[in-house]
Amino acid sequence: MPSNQPAHQPEIKLYNTISEFYHVLGIPLAQETEFTIHAIDQFQHYYPERSPLFRANYYSFVIIKTGRGRYLLDSQTFEISPSTIYFNNPGHVKGYEIIDAYQGYIITFSEKFLKQYVHETIFDEFPFLLAESAPPHYLNPAEFEPFVALCQQLLAEYLGASPYKYKILSNLLMVFLLKIKAMFWDHYDPQEEGNHTSAIVIDFKKNLEAHFRSLVAGTADQLLQVQDFAQLQGLHPNYFSTVIKRKTGKTVNTWITEKTIAEAQALLLQSSQSIKEIAFQLAFPEPTHFSRFFKKHTGLTPGAFRRAHRLGLPT
């Protein structure tokens, strides 16, 4: 059962690769690839009873054959027991605690690996990779065994030297993901989550609103870009952009553009500031840039928009 996270939070590190995290734990992992699979028990003597909290910019599946423990995901803690599978995607605060030694597998992969070796429209096929709420799944032995068999195949290929190694790995991973989808996530709709409970979407909207309040108040003078909003949530820009697009139907840049136009219209109608002043207030380097931007998205220049509304003309 999930429980509340303790109030005291140690420093949270960001690990862009699995090897960075393993290095912190003292695990001797020499290679660096976009895909890894390891038997957990080979590293068991390196693992602390409780890990540091961290954010990672990679996807991971952990397949627990035996052992007991807990893992933390954002504000919840979940129990781990034999025949457990749990999934993490980039950006969330994570950690774990080992009670009894684990046996099983950990699979990690990057978005780059998915798009390069699986297919470019990976999130259309597997939208659950964008899920923000991912509690563990507790299986019976018959359900769990096919996943163990797939992990054994993946590990054998990963440790091998076939010239087709990554092609084989990508196909086996595709089978693994299809089985995960069929068993747990067949009806997952990321846009429905985005409309209601997506923490990433909710925080982005709050950050966007707060940023424009700062611009209007004069306490900010640079318009934040995609990477800036991603950094505010500790997310990789590519993953952040994908989540926002899939869960809202609009790109981050579209959200920024629409917000800029809405703020510009409000200032044009509700303030006596000149168009030049409004342009600088909204972080445009030149008033002409603002005028071209505004006309492109509204069909009117800022001056024409202001005059039309003052005269009560339709726009």
N, C-alpha and C positions, 0 to 999 in steps of 0.2 A: 504494500500500500504506500502511496506517496506521502511524504511528510514535509513539513516546512523546513526550509534551509536555516541553519543557525544564523543568528544575527551578525556575528563577527565574520567578516570576509577577508581572507588574506589577499595579497596581490595576485591579480589575474594576468598570466602571461599569454601572448599570442604566438602560436607556433604555426608557421606557414607550411611546414612539411612534417611528416611523421618522424623523420630522423632527428629533427630538432627536439621533439618531445622525448624520444628514446635517449637522446644524448643527456638530457636533464636527469633522466632516471639512471644513467650510467650503463645503458645497454649498448654493447659494441655493434652498431649497425653501420657498415661502411658504405653500402650502396645508397644511391638516391635516385628513385624512379617515381613516375607518376602513378604507379600501382605497386602495392605490396600485399603479401599475405604471409603471416607467420603463425606457427604453433605457439600458443601462449605459454605452455609449460616450459619451453626452452629458455624463456626469459624469467621464469618464476622467481629465481633467487635474486634477481635484480630489483623486482618490484617492491616498493615500500608498501606497508599495510594501508597507507592512505596517500593518494597522489596529491600533487599540487593542483589547484584549480587552473584551468587553461581554456583558451579559445583556439580552435584549429581551422585552417582554411582547406580542409579536405573532408571527404566523406568517409565514414567507417561503419562496418558491420562487425559486431562481436558475437561469436557463436560459442556459447558456454556448454561444454559437455558435462563437466562435473565441477563442483566448487560452490561456495556461497560468498556473497558480498553485497555491496550496494554501489549504485552509481548515481551521480548527481547530474541533472540536466536543468540548467537555469535555476529555478526556485523549487524544484522537486527532487526528492530522493527515491529511487526505486530499488526494490529487492532483486537480487540475482540468485538464481538457483539452477540446478542441473536442467538441461534442455531449454535454455533461454537464448533468444536472439534479440539483440537490440541494435538500433540504427541511430547514427548521429550525422547531421549534415553541418556544413560550415557555419561558424559564427557563434554558436551557443556556448555558454559557460559549462564546462564539464569537469568531472572528477570521479574518482572511484575509491572504494575501500574494500580490501580483501579480508574475508573472515576465514574461509577455508580455501586452500590453493586451487586455482582454476586449471582446468584442461579445456582446450578448445582452440579457436582460431580468431585472429583479428585480420580483417581485410580493409585496406585503405586505398582510396583512389581520388584523383583530382578531376575537376571539371574538364581540364584539358585532355586527360586520358579518355573520358567518356566521349567527348566530341571528336577526338582524333581517331580512336580505334573502334568505338561502338557505332554511333552515328551522330550527326550534327543536331538533329532534332530530338535528342535524348529525353528532354523534359516533356515532349508530347507523348512519348511512349511510356515514360515512368514519372508521372507528375508527383508521385509521393516523395521523390527526391527533394522536393521543395517543402515538405511538411515541416511544421515547426513544433508540433506536439507529437512526439514519437516515443510512447511508453514501450517497455520491453514486451515481447511476446513469449508466453510460456507454453511449450509444446509437449505433447505426449511423445513417447519414444518412436512410434511409427511415423509421426509427422516430422520429427527431428532428424531421423536417419538420412533422408535424401540430401539434406543440407550438409551433413558431415561428409557424405560421399563426394559432393561437389567441391567442398573445401579441400579434400584430399587430392582431387584431380587438379585443382587450381594450384595447390602447393607444389605438386610434382612438376607441373609445367613451369612454375615460377623459378624453381631451383634448377631446371634443365637448361639446355643450351640450343634448343631448336632454332633454326633460322626463322621459323614462323611463330616464335614464342608469344609475341604480343598479340598477334592475330588469334592464336588459340586462346590466350587468356581473355581477350575481349569477348570471344564467343561463349566461353564458359561463364564469364561474368554476366553476359546477356541471359543465359539460362538461369543463373542464380537470381537475377533481378526479376525475371518473369515468374519464378516460383514465389518469390517474396510478394510480388504484386498479386498473384492469384490467391495466395493464402491470407494476406493481411490488408492490401491496399487497392483492391480492384475498383472500388467506387469512390476513391479519393478525388475531390475536386478542389484544386488550389485556389480558384477564383472565389469559390464559396467561402473558404477559410479566410481569404483576403478581405471579403466583405464583412466578416463578423469578428474573427478572433485572432487574426494575424498580428503578432507582436511587432514584426518587422514593418508591416504596413502602417500600423497605428503609430509607432515611434517615428517613422518617416514623416507622416502627416503632421505630427506634433513638432518635429524639428523644422519642417518646411515653414509652418506657421510662425514659429519662434524666430526663425531667421529673417522673415520678411518684416516682423515687428521690429527687429533690430535695425534693419535697413531704414525703415520709415522713421524710427526714433533717432537715427544718425549714429548709432553705436556700432554699426558695421558698414564697411564701404566696399566690400568685395562680394559678388554673388557666388554663393557656394555651388559647386559642381557635383556631378555624380559621385566622384571619389571622395568628396568631402562628406556627403551624407552617409556614404558607406562607412567611412572611418568613424563617424559618430556612434555607429552601432558595432564597431569592431568586426566588420564584414569585408570580405574581398569584393571590390567593385563589380566584377563580373557576376558573382553570385547574387549580390544585392540587386543589381539591375534585372537579372532574370526573375528573381522573386517578385519584385514590384510589377514587372510587365505581366507575368503569369497570373498574379493574384489581383490585379486591378484592371488589366486590359489596356493599360497606358504605360509608356516608358517613363523613366525618371525625368528625362528632359521635357517630355510633354507636361508632366506635373509642374515642373519649374516654369515652363512657358506660360501655362494657363494661370498660374499664380501671379506671375509678373504682369500679365495683361489685366487681371482682376485688380491688382494693386494700383496699376497705372490708371485704369478707368476711375477708381475711387478717388485718387488724388486729383485727377483732372476735373472731376465733378464737385468734390467736397472741399478743395483747398484753393487758395488764391495764388499758389506758387506758379512761377513761370514754367513753361515746358522744359527749359534748360535746367531749372532747379529740380524738377521731377526726374529728369533723365539721370542727373548725378545722384539723386537720392536712391534710385533703383540700380545703381552701380554700372550705368552705361558710361563708357569713357568719353563719348561725344554725343551731343544732342541729335546729330544726324543719324547715328546708329539707332538711337531710341525711336526716332520717327520712322525709319525704314522697318524696324522690327514691329512697331505698333501697327503700321499700315498693312504689313504682310499678314498679320493675324486678325485684323478687324476690318480691313478694307478702307479704313479712313486714316488720315494723319491725326496726330494728337490734337492739333488745332481744330480740324474739321469736326472731330468727335466732340470736343468741348463746346464749339459753337452750335452744333446741331442740338445738343441737349439743352443748352441755355435757351434756344429758340423753340424747343419742344418739337423738333422735327424728328421723323422716324429715322433710325439708323440701321 
